[in-house]
Amino acid sequence: MNQQPVEVVPVSFQSTTGDRNKPFHMVYLVAMCRAVPVNDLLDRASQRSDKMHSLSTLLTQEMDSHFPPYGRMQMPRPADCHTSALQTPNDKEQALQVSESDLMSLARSLLQAWVDPLAVLSTSAITLPHPSKSSISSKIQELQEHSKSLGDGLDILSGKMGPSAQAISFLPYTGGTDLGQDRVTILNKFNFLLSCLRRDSHKIDSFLKVLRCRAAKLQPELC
């Protein structure tokens, strides 16, 4: 994977004191170097994806602490996740056989597919019939922020890897915004969405770590 520089772009900041409507003058991000190597960008991306997977894991654990045992029996199968139609490597060994551009395309497709479901989770968490709903809501908002930031970073990276890396498979979420009326149904659908998110965030994290490994020219067994 060729290392290419990233352009430094101007950023506008709003004043946090005094007149809040009066912007500061346009300022530029100043870096020690004027170029950021692809290796560094992939490292940052994998750190962000790792955080996303950690948060999704914590969320499922919080849900499990007060999830009705009989509700688990009604949980849909993982194959019912809205992203299941996307063909992805099943493990690291398979991922190592996939090209860099295809791995990037898969990671971006999965990430894009969670924009709408994350919004549904965020809205539903506010009134979730769960004693930890405040903590759950906060974590989901954090997940949305990490997802947006990671998406922006992958847009830059994919632009440096060619058309194949920029291709995104459309994986529509058709679950709607209403998770139900009764407590068990709401918790069941909420928990199912989280389980799908945890699975997909693990895939995204794995694909980006393989890309980072390849960019660093490490031996496959070290990836």
Salt bridges, closest charged atoms under 4 A:
ASP43 OD1 - ARG212 NH1 3.12
ASP50 OD1 - LYS209 NZ 3.64
GLU62 OE1 - LYS139 NZ 3.07
ASP64 OD1 - ARG72 NH1 3.35
ASP80 OD1 - ARG77 NH2 3.74
GLU100 OE1 - ARG214 NH1 3.75
GLU142 OE2 - HIS146 NE2 3.54
ASP152 OD2 - LYS148 NZ 2.80
ASP155 OD1 - ARG108 NH2 2.72
ASP200 OD1 - ARG199 NE 3.65
ASP205 OD1 - LYS209 NZ 2.67
